[in-house]
Amino acid sequence: MPTLDNVLRDAAEDAGRRVLEKTYDYWSEQEFPVCYEDMFVGVAIEVEIVLLEKKERYLHLGIGISSMQDSASSRRPVCTSVIVRR
């Protein structure tokens, strides 16, 4: 059985892929942070997407994932970032 840390890392990778499915124009119109709750392999998670950098050719977005079931993970979320190109 995977550890909570491994689940959160996998959830961060999955969230990064889902962010990249949307366009530069979509993300440039969003109000940040974008926060939502989700389920990933049976674990309730919180996702927070923040704008790190906005350039004419790309957006740099940060993604934080924490477990809603474990207070320790909410103090130390798993984070990643992605570049959304125009």
C-alpha positions, 0 to 999 in steps of 0.5 A, a space after each residue: 500500500 502506498 504511503 500518503 507522501 507517495 499518494 500526494 506526489 502522484 496527485 501533484 504529477 496528475 494535477 500538473 498534467 491536468 493544468 497543462 491540458 488547459 491553454 495559456 489563455 484559459 490560465 491567464 484569465 483565472 483569478 489566483 490562487 485557484 483552490 479546489 478539493 478533489 479525490 485521488 486514489 481514495 484520498 481527499 486532497 486540497 489543490 492550490 494553483 498559484 501564478 508564479 510568473 506571467 510572461 508574454 510567451 508563458 505562464 509559470 504555475 505552482 501547484 500545492 497538494 495536501 491531504 484533507 485527512 492528515 493535518 501534518 500534510 497540510 502544513 507541508 504540502 507536496 509542491 510542483 510547478 509547470 510552464 504553460 506556453 502560449 
